[in-house]
Amino acid sequence: MSKHSNLVTQSIQITCFSIKIHKSGGKWSKKLYLQILVILSMKTLYIIRHAKAEHQQLGQTDFDRSLTFLGTEQAQASARILERELAPYPTTATRIITSDAPRALQTAEIFCETLNIPPSALQQEPRIYEAHYLQILKVINDVSANYDQVLLFGHNPGLSDLITYVTNSPVSLRTSEIGCLTLDEGTDFSTLSANTASLKSVIGR
């Protein structure tokens, strides 16, 4: 069974467990409790490509490009989708990391507003801009195990290549799309490496 299929199976198991608990009058067995704890303790990683940016103007660097009006709408739509995705799994242990390029930072700020996360929580990381996927992975490896989930905003091809590397599932993120990853049991952000996560879905806009 593939890791993706296994992840789907785990999700189905949680639903089945809930049904069993309901039918048994709400009684939890120790085995059932431990199984659910294992699944819910797995770390999650959201890889988010910046929204649609303006074309590079004469005398303007690629770094300085900002979001277009369409890009702003894209980011708002994707943020609302992620808000629904996160709703069943509330946690305050969230790390927000973004490239310091304006188009990525602006996208991250829109997400923070929608998710009610203060902009001060944003960590601007210069290493992400134009980075090879292994450089981006090093940024993630620096995240403390105290965090349950990470939202990382950046650029292609690095982000798509990173998802492909850690999940073994080829992906090409479009602007404002979100790769939703679950780290394997026993893996935290510091030990994330090749084929140690599962791609749950690609969502957005």
One Martini backbone bead per residue (centre of mass of N, CA, C, O) as a GRO file, in nm:
protein
  205
    1MET     BB    1   0.096   0.035   0.022
    2SER     BB    2   0.073   0.353   0.000
    3LYS     BB    3   0.104   0.642   0.173
    4HIS     BB    4  -0.153   0.771   0.068
    5SER     BB    5  -0.341   0.531   0.127
    6ASN     BB    6  -0.278   0.521   0.430
    7LEU     BB    7  -0.392   0.802   0.496
    8VAL     BB    8  -0.679   0.744   0.407
    9THR     BB    9  -0.722   0.507   0.599
   10GLN     BB   10  -0.687   0.670   0.860
   11SER     BB   11  -0.930   0.858   0.813
   12ILE     BB   12  -1.138   0.628   0.809
   13GLN     BB   13  -1.075   0.520   1.091
   14ILE     BB   14  -1.168   0.764   1.252
   15THR     BB   15  -1.461   0.747   1.161
   16CYS     BB   16  -1.510   0.458   1.264
   17PHE     BB   17  -1.442   0.516   1.559
   18SER     BB   18  -1.673   0.717   1.607
   19ILE     BB   19  -1.897   0.513   1.554
   20LYS     BB   20  -1.820   0.309   1.775
   21ILE     BB   21  -1.844   0.502   2.011
   22HIS     BB   22  -2.139   0.573   1.971
   23LYS     BB   23  -2.248   0.271   1.990
   24SER     BB   24  -2.095   0.239   2.289
   25GLY     BB   25  -2.157   0.511   2.454
   26GLY     BB   26  -1.851   0.646   2.458
   27LYS     BB   27  -1.642   0.420   2.474
   28TRP     BB   28  -1.299   0.376   2.546
   29SER     BB   29  -1.030   0.228   2.431
   30LYS     BB   30  -0.699   0.203   2.456
   31LYS     BB   31  -0.636   0.136   2.161
   32LEU     BB   32  -0.804   0.358   2.032
   33TYR     BB   33  -0.669   0.597   2.172
   34LEU     BB   34  -0.379   0.545   2.061
   35GLN     BB   35  -0.443   0.558   1.760
   36ILE     BB   36  -0.544   0.853   1.758
   37LEU     BB   37  -0.292   0.984   1.878
   38VAL     BB   38  -0.098   0.915   1.649
   39ILE     BB   39  -0.247   1.063   1.420
   40LEU     BB   40  -0.271   1.353   1.570
   41SER     BB   41   0.061   1.378   1.615
   42MET     BB   42   0.107   1.450   1.338
   43LYS     BB   43   0.269   1.643   1.131
   44THR     BB   44   0.220   1.957   0.952
   45LEU     BB   45   0.248   2.073   0.600
   46TYR     BB   46   0.237   2.396   0.429
   47ILE     BB   47   0.271   2.457   0.085
   48ILE     BB   48   0.303   2.797  -0.051
   49ARG     BB   49   0.234   2.967  -0.325
   50HIS     BB   50   0.237   3.242  -0.456
   51ALA     BB   51   0.064   3.468  -0.598
   52LYS     BB   52  -0.016   3.664  -0.840
   53ALA     BB   53   0.212   3.848  -1.035
   54GLU     BB   54   0.372   4.083  -1.169
   55HIS     BB   55   0.538   4.197  -1.416
   56GLN     BB   56   0.837   4.276  -1.515
   57GLN     BB   57   0.982   4.578  -1.506
   58LEU     BB   58   1.152   4.832  -1.601
   59GLY     BB   59   1.403   4.827  -1.351
   60GLN     BB   60   1.299   4.564  -1.224
   61THR     BB   61   1.304   4.322  -1.004
   62ASP     BB   62   1.199   4.015  -0.925
   63PHE     BB   63   1.183   4.052  -0.618
   64ASP     BB   64   0.980   4.326  -0.639
   65ARG     BB   65   0.736   4.181  -0.697
   66SER     BB   66   0.387   4.206  -0.695
   67LEU     BB   67   0.069   4.182  -0.650
   68THR     BB   68  -0.215   4.148  -0.793
   69PHE     BB   69  -0.545   4.163  -0.787
   70LEU     BB   70  -0.577   3.864  -0.853
   71GLY     BB   71  -0.376   3.766  -0.638
   72THR     BB   72  -0.537   3.863  -0.395
   73GLU     BB   73  -0.786   3.685  -0.454
   74GLN     BB   74  -0.643   3.416  -0.448
   75ALA     BB   75  -0.538   3.429  -0.157
   76GLN     BB   76  -0.814   3.456  -0.021
   77ALA     BB   77  -0.934   3.190  -0.126
   78SER     BB   78  -0.713   2.997  -0.015
   79ALA     BB   79  -0.739   3.080   0.283
   80ARG     BB   80  -1.032   2.978   0.317
   81ILE     BB   81  -0.970   2.685   0.254
   82LEU     BB   82  -0.763   2.645   0.485
   83GLU     BB   83  -0.950   2.714   0.715
   84ARG     BB   84  -1.125   2.458   0.674
   85GLU     BB   85  -0.892   2.253   0.703
   86LEU     BB   86  -0.812   2.348   1.010
   87ALA     BB   87  -1.070   2.341   1.194
   88PRO     BB   88  -1.044   2.032   1.313
   89TYR     BB   89  -0.722   2.139   1.401
   90PRO     BB   90  -0.661   2.297   1.661
   91THR     BB   91  -0.378   2.534   1.697
   92THR     BB   92  -0.096   2.727   1.837
   93ALA     BB   93   0.141   2.543   1.698
   94THR     BB   94   0.240   2.775   1.468
   95ARG     BB   95   0.442   2.814   1.176
   96ILE     BB   96   0.551   3.112   0.996
   97ILE     BB   97   0.697   3.105   0.665
   98THR     BB   98   0.876   3.351   0.453
   99SER     BB   99   0.954   3.500   0.201
  100ASP     BB  100   1.088   3.834   0.136
  101ALA     BB  101   0.931   3.858  -0.101
  102PRO     BB  102   0.660   4.044  -0.166
  103ARG     BB  103   0.466   3.821  -0.289
  104ALA     BB  104   0.496   3.631  -0.043
  105LEU     BB  105   0.437   3.823   0.193
  106GLN     BB  106   0.154   3.909   0.099
  107THR     BB  107   0.033   3.629   0.107
  108ALA     BB  108   0.086   3.573   0.408
  109GLU     BB  109  -0.081   3.814   0.518
  110ILE     BB  110  -0.353   3.717   0.411
  111PHE     BB  111  -0.358   3.454   0.569
  112CYS     BB  112  -0.336   3.574   0.853
  113GLU     BB  113  -0.599   3.733   0.844
  114THR     BB  114  -0.789   3.486   0.798
  115LEU     BB  115  -0.648   3.312   1.053
  116ASN     BB  116  -0.582   3.503   1.295
  117ILE     BB  117  -0.277   3.599   1.250
  118PRO     BB  118  -0.026   3.771   1.346
  119PRO     BB  119   0.218   3.933   1.165
  120SER     BB  120   0.441   3.890   1.390
  121ALA     BB  121   0.456   3.569   1.328
  122LEU     BB  122   0.631   3.626   1.096
  123GLN     BB  123   0.892   3.463   0.913
  124GLN     BB  124   1.155   3.596   0.753
  125GLU     BB  125   1.322   3.415   0.471
  126PRO     BB  126   1.587   3.457   0.255
  127ARG     BB  127   1.647   3.146   0.171
  128ILE     BB  128   1.392   3.100  -0.025
  129TYR     BB  129   1.480   3.270  -0.246
  130GLU     BB  130   1.580   3.089  -0.513
  131ALA     BB  131   1.570   2.803  -0.395
  132HIS     BB  132   1.664   2.510  -0.331
  133TYR     BB  133   1.506   2.246  -0.189
  134LEU     BB  134   1.734   2.191   0.026
  135GLN     BB  135   1.725   2.475   0.149
  136ILE     BB  136   1.430   2.463   0.241
  137LEU     BB  137   1.460   2.215   0.419
  138LYS     BB  138   1.649   2.352   0.625
  139VAL     BB  139   1.439   2.548   0.731
  140ILE     BB  140   1.252   2.325   0.843
  141ASN     BB  141   1.472   2.180   1.025
  142ASP     BB  142   1.473   2.443   1.227
  143VAL     BB  143   1.218   2.348   1.350
  144SER     BB  144   1.053   2.297   1.620
  145ALA     BB  145   0.887   2.034   1.794
  146ASN     BB  146   0.665   2.231   1.925
  147TYR     BB  147   0.543   2.215   1.651
  148ASP     BB  148   0.262   2.104   1.451
  149GLN     BB  149   0.273   2.345   1.231
  150VAL     BB  150   0.349   2.452   0.887
  151LEU     BB  151   0.383   2.761   0.705
  152LEU     BB  152   0.503   2.790   0.361
  153PHE     BB  153   0.636   3.061   0.165
  154GLY     BB  154   0.692   3.076  -0.203
  155HIS     BB  155   0.866   2.914  -0.477
  156ASN     BB  156   0.927   2.836  -0.791
  157PRO     BB  157   1.057   2.514  -0.800
  158GLY     BB  158   1.121   2.450  -0.498
  159LEU     BB  159   0.846   2.359  -0.377
  160SER     BB  160   0.776   2.125  -0.569
  161ASP     BB  161   1.042   1.972  -0.527
  162LEU     BB  162   1.004   1.925  -0.226
  163ILE     BB  163   0.750   1.755  -0.231
  164THR     BB  164   0.863   1.532  -0.411
  165TYR     BB  165   1.098   1.451  -0.218
  166VAL     BB  166   0.927   1.391   0.062
  167THR     BB  167   0.680   1.208  -0.101
  168ASN     BB  168   0.699   1.089  -0.399
  169SER     BB  169   0.507   1.329  -0.534
  170PRO     BB  170   0.435   1.476  -0.808
  171VAL     BB  171   0.457   1.843  -0.837
  172SER     BB  172   0.276   2.156  -0.960
  173LEU     BB  173   0.246   2.455  -0.848
  174ARG     BB  174   0.033   2.699  -0.842
  175THR     BB  175  -0.080   2.984  -0.782
  176SER     BB  176  -0.193   2.963  -0.451
  177GLU     BB  177  -0.111   2.685  -0.382
  178ILE     BB  178  -0.157   2.384  -0.164
  179GLY     BB  179   0.049   2.171   0.014
  180CYS     BB  180  -0.059   1.881   0.197
  181LEU     BB  181   0.125   1.756   0.473
  182THR     BB  182   0.229   1.445   0.628
  183LEU     BB  183   0.410   1.325   0.867
  184ASP     BB  184   0.555   1.072   0.971
  185GLU     BB  185   0.582   0.860   1.203
  186GLY     BB  186   0.840   1.006   1.404
  187THR     BB  187   0.833   1.278   1.247
  188ASP     BB  188   0.992   1.582   1.224
  189PHE     BB  189   1.119   1.873   1.107
  190SER     BB  190   1.425   1.792   1.163
  191THR     BB  191   1.375   1.490   0.998
  192LEU     BB  192   1.307   1.579   0.734
  193SER     BB  193   1.297   1.392   0.422
  194ALA     BB  194   1.314   1.156   0.215
  195ASN     BB  195   1.025   0.992   0.225
  196THR     BB  196   0.862   1.133   0.517
  197ALA     BB  197   0.592   1.197   0.354
  198SER     BB  198   0.250   1.299   0.282
  199LEU     BB  199   0.021   1.367   0.027
  200LYS     BB  200  -0.299   1.471   0.077
  201SER     BB  201  -0.311   1.761  -0.086
  202VAL     BB  202  -0.432   2.001  -0.333
  203ILE     BB  203  -0.503   2.342  -0.275
  204GLY     BB  204  -0.695   2.611  -0.410
  205ARG     BB  205  -0.869   2.863  -0.572
   0.00000   0.00000   0.00000
